[in-house]
Amino acid sequence: MIEKMLERAGLTGNESKVYIALLKRGMCTAGTLVKESGLHRSRVYESLEMLSQKGLVGHVVKDFKKHFQAAKPEVLLDFLEERKKVLEETGREIEHALPQLRDMQNTKKEEIDGAVFKGKEGLKAIHSDMLKQGKDVWVLGAKGLIFTELKYFITGFERDRVKKGMKWRSLYDNADNFNRINKPLFEKRMMPKGYESPGVVNIYADRVAIVLWKERYPTGFLIKNAQIADAFRKWFNMIWEISKDRP
């Protein structure tokens, strides 16, 4: 209970142990405090230094050895009063610096979040996230496999997508399913020859989902970062302009 009270007053756990040990033992050496407190020697010396700076511990030299002594418990009230003044002053400084701190927050670089999704269930999770974000979806390297491999799931997905008014624009790199797939709010073009790959890039909201189809067992890599998503949209637009609206 006493240790917790001292910690609330502003001492660390180790400082509290050392101060209480000093109160119990009276004037003693650091070696005695190591035994009394159960702390490592380096932690005891570190705590003594900090307690000394706070005015809660003093020392004298006897027989060429430092002997430490705790200040009277009443000094804790002086320590608290001083700490209160420091906190009040710091509060005023922070209030004055708030505009600068807000500017720092606004210029903070956006972090990049990533996740890996395995199998068809993982692909369903990515498409469910598309619906959750509710933004248009652009697909680079489309193959139409999702319409055949997840035909029951995609029926509900398409219904919800159209209901939300989400546009879908696909750049195909494979002509097999190009003519078969026509959906509401759906645009498609055929990429120039030579750009075929097993990968599909889905761009939506502030996310890019790169899906690798291998033996019809997909693996998805979802990246969440607005700058990366915007970069992929620029590349998509560049390829869209040079692509055909038929195979």
C-alpha positions as CSV (number, residue, x, y, z in Angstrom):
1,M,0.0,0.0,0.0
2,I,2.8,2.4,0.9
3,E,4.7,1.6,-2.3
4,K,1.7,2.2,-4.4
5,M,1.0,5.5,-2.7
6,L,4.6,6.7,-3.3
7,E,4.3,5.6,-7.0
8,R,1.1,7.7,-7.3
9,A,3.1,10.6,-5.8
10,G,5.6,10.4,-8.6
11,L,8.3,7.8,-7.6
12,T,9.1,4.8,-9.6
13,G,8.6,1.3,-8.2
14,N,12.3,0.9,-7.5
15,E,12.6,4.4,-6.0
16,S,9.7,3.5,-3.6
17,K,11.4,0.3,-2.5
18,V,14.7,2.0,-1.9
19,Y,13.1,4.9,0.0
20,I,11.1,2.6,2.2
21,A,14.2,0.4,2.9
22,L,16.1,3.6,4.0
23,L,13.3,4.6,6.3
24,K,13.4,1.2,7.9
25,R,17.2,0.8,8.2
26,G,18.2,4.3,8.8
27,M,21.6,5.4,7.6
28,C,23.3,2.6,5.7
29,T,25.4,1.8,2.7
30,A,24.2,0.9,-0.8
31,G,25.2,-2.7,-0.2
32,T,22.8,-2.9,2.8
33,L,20.1,-1.5,0.6
34,V,20.7,-4.1,-2.0
35,K,20.0,-6.8,0.6
36,E,17.1,-4.9,2.1
37,S,15.3,-4.0,-1.1
38,G,16.0,-7.2,-3.2
39,L,17.0,-5.0,-6.2
40,H,20.0,-5.4,-8.4
41,R,22.9,-3.2,-7.3
42,S,22.8,-1.0,-10.4
43,R,19.0,-0.4,-9.8
44,V,19.7,0.7,-6.2
45,Y,22.4,3.2,-7.3
46,E,20.1,4.5,-10.0
47,S,17.2,4.9,-7.6
48,L,19.5,6.6,-5.0
49,E,20.6,9.1,-7.6
50,M,17.0,9.9,-8.6
51,L,15.8,10.2,-5.0
52,S,18.7,12.5,-4.2
53,Q,17.7,14.8,-7.1
54,K,14.2,14.8,-5.7
55,G,15.5,15.8,-2.3
56,L,14.3,12.6,-0.6
57,V,17.7,11.1,0.1
58,G,21.0,12.5,1.4
59,H,24.4,10.9,2.1
60,V,27.5,11.3,4.2
61,V,30.9,9.7,3.9
62,K,32.1,7.6,6.8
63,D,35.2,5.5,6.7
64,F,35.6,6.3,3.0
65,K,32.1,4.9,2.2
66,K,28.9,6.6,1.3
67,H,26.2,6.2,3.8
68,F,22.7,7.1,2.7
69,Q,19.8,8.4,4.7
70,A,16.1,9.0,3.8
71,A,14.8,12.5,4.3
72,K,12.0,12.9,6.8
73,P,8.6,11.7,5.4
74,E,7.3,15.3,5.7
75,V,9.6,16.2,2.8
76,L,7.3,14.1,0.6
77,L,4.7,16.9,0.9
78,D,7.3,19.5,-0.2
79,F,8.2,17.2,-3.2
80,L,4.5,16.9,-4.1
81,E,4.0,20.7,-3.9
82,E,7.0,21.2,-6.2
83,R,5.7,18.6,-8.6
84,K,2.4,20.3,-8.6
85,K,4.0,23.6,-9.6
86,V,6.0,21.8,-12.4
87,L,2.8,20.1,-13.7
88,E,0.9,23.4,-13.8
89,E,3.8,25.1,-15.6
90,T,4.0,22.2,-18.1
91,G,0.3,22.4,-18.6
92,R,0.6,26.1,-19.6
93,E,3.5,25.3,-21.9
94,I,1.5,22.5,-23.6
95,E,-1.5,24.8,-24.0
96,H,0.7,27.4,-25.7
97,A,2.3,24.8,-28.0
98,L,-1.0,23.1,-29.1
99,P,-1.1,24.8,-32.5
100,Q,2.5,23.5,-33.2
101,L,1.6,20.1,-32.0
102,R,-1.5,19.9,-34.2
103,D,0.6,20.9,-37.2
104,M,3.0,18.0,-36.4
105,Q,0.0,15.7,-36.3
106,N,-1.3,16.9,-39.6
107,T,2.0,16.4,-41.3
108,K,2.5,12.9,-39.9
109,K,3.3,10.4,-42.6
110,E,0.6,7.9,-43.2
111,E,1.5,4.4,-42.0
112,I,1.2,1.3,-44.2
113,D,-0.9,-1.6,-43.0
114,G,-0.7,-5.0,-44.7
115,A,-2.4,-8.4,-44.4
116,V,-2.3,-11.7,-46.2
117,F,-5.4,-13.7,-47.1
118,K,-5.3,-17.3,-48.2
119,G,-7.7,-19.3,-50.3
120,K,-11.2,-18.6,-51.5
121,E,-12.3,-17.5,-48.0
122,G,-9.6,-15.0,-48.0
123,L,-10.8,-13.7,-51.3
124,K,-14.3,-13.4,-50.0
125,A,-12.9,-11.4,-47.0
126,I,-11.3,-8.9,-49.4
127,H,-14.5,-8.5,-51.4
128,S,-16.5,-8.0,-48.3
129,D,-14.1,-5.3,-47.3
130,M,-14.8,-3.7,-50.7
131,L,-18.5,-3.5,-49.9
132,K,-17.7,-2.1,-46.4
133,Q,-15.6,0.7,-47.9
134,G,-18.4,1.4,-50.5
135,K,-16.0,2.9,-53.1
136,D,-15.5,2.2,-56.8
137,V,-13.3,-0.7,-57.6
138,W,-10.7,-0.8,-60.4
139,V,-9.2,-4.1,-61.4
140,L,-5.9,-4.4,-63.3
141,G,-5.2,-7.8,-64.9
142,A,-8.7,-9.1,-64.6
143,K,-9.4,-12.7,-65.6
144,G,-13.0,-13.2,-64.5
145,L,-12.1,-16.2,-62.4
146,I,-14.0,-14.9,-59.4
147,F,-17.2,-15.1,-61.4
148,T,-16.6,-18.8,-61.9
149,E,-14.8,-19.9,-58.8
150,L,-17.0,-17.9,-56.4
151,K,-20.2,-17.9,-58.4
152,Y,-22.6,-18.2,-55.4
153,F,-20.7,-15.6,-53.3
154,I,-20.3,-13.2,-56.2
155,T,-24.1,-13.2,-56.9
156,G,-24.8,-11.6,-53.5
157,F,-21.7,-9.4,-53.8
158,E,-22.9,-8.0,-57.2
159,R,-26.3,-7.3,-55.8
160,D,-24.9,-5.3,-52.9
161,R,-22.3,-3.6,-55.0
162,V,-25.0,-2.3,-57.4
163,K,-27.2,-1.3,-54.6
164,K,-24.4,0.8,-53.1
165,G,-23.8,2.4,-56.5
166,M,-20.2,1.1,-56.6
167,K,-18.8,1.2,-60.2
168,W,-16.5,-1.6,-61.4
169,R,-13.9,-1.0,-64.1
170,S,-11.8,-4.0,-65.3
171,L,-8.7,-4.2,-67.5
172,Y,-8.6,-7.8,-68.7
173,D,-5.4,-9.5,-69.7
174,N,-7.2,-12.7,-70.8
175,A,-9.9,-12.8,-73.5
176,D,-11.5,-16.1,-72.3
177,N,-14.1,-14.4,-70.0
178,F,-14.1,-11.0,-71.6
179,N,-17.3,-11.3,-73.6
180,R,-19.2,-13.4,-71.1
181,I,-19.2,-11.0,-68.2
182,N,-21.5,-8.0,-68.4
183,K,-22.8,-6.5,-65.1
184,P,-24.5,-3.2,-64.1
185,L,-22.2,-0.3,-63.3
186,F,-19.5,-2.4,-65.1
187,E,-16.9,-1.2,-67.6
188,K,-14.2,-3.3,-69.2
189,R,-11.3,-3.1,-71.6
190,M,-8.7,-5.5,-73.0
191,M,-5.1,-4.8,-72.2
192,P,-2.5,-4.8,-75.0
193,K,-1.0,-8.2,-75.7
194,G,2.1,-9.2,-73.8
195,Y,0.8,-8.1,-70.4
196,E,-0.6,-11.4,-69.2
197,S,0.2,-12.5,-65.7
198,P,-1.2,-14.7,-62.9
199,G,-1.7,-11.6,-60.7
200,V,-4.8,-9.4,-60.3
201,V,-4.6,-5.9,-58.7
202,N,-7.8,-4.6,-57.1
203,I,-7.8,-0.9,-56.3
204,Y,-10.5,0.6,-54.0
205,A,-10.8,3.3,-51.4
206,D,-7.3,3.6,-49.7
207,R,-6.4,0.0,-50.5
208,V,-4.7,-2.2,-53.0
209,A,-5.4,-6.0,-53.0
210,I,-3.0,-8.0,-55.1
211,V,-4.4,-11.4,-55.8
212,L,-2.2,-14.3,-57.1
213,W,-4.2,-17.1,-58.8
214,K,-2.2,-20.3,-58.7
215,E,-3.9,-23.4,-59.8
216,R,-7.2,-21.6,-58.9
217,Y,-6.1,-21.3,-55.3
218,P,-5.8,-17.6,-54.6
219,T,-3.6,-15.7,-52.2
220,G,-4.3,-12.1,-51.5
221,F,-2.0,-9.3,-50.3
222,L,-4.0,-6.3,-49.0
223,I,-2.1,-3.0,-48.6
224,K,-3.8,-0.1,-46.8
225,N,-2.2,3.2,-47.8
226,A,-3.9,6.1,-49.6
227,Q,-0.7,7.2,-51.4
228,I,-0.1,3.7,-52.7
229,A,-3.7,3.3,-53.8
230,D,-3.5,6.7,-55.7
231,A,-0.3,5.6,-57.4
232,F,-2.0,2.4,-58.7
233,R,-5.0,4.4,-59.9
234,K,-2.6,6.6,-62.0
235,W,-1.0,3.5,-63.6
236,F,-4.5,2.0,-64.1
237,N,-5.6,5.1,-66.0
238,M,-2.5,5.2,-68.1
239,I,-3.1,1.6,-69.2
240,W,-6.9,2.2,-69.6
241,E,-6.3,4.9,-72.2
242,I,-4.2,2.6,-74.4
243,S,-6.5,-0.4,-74.1
244,K,-9.3,-1.7,-76.3
245,D,-13.0,-2.0,-75.5
246,R,-13.0,-5.5,-77.1
247,P,-10.6,-8.4,-77.5
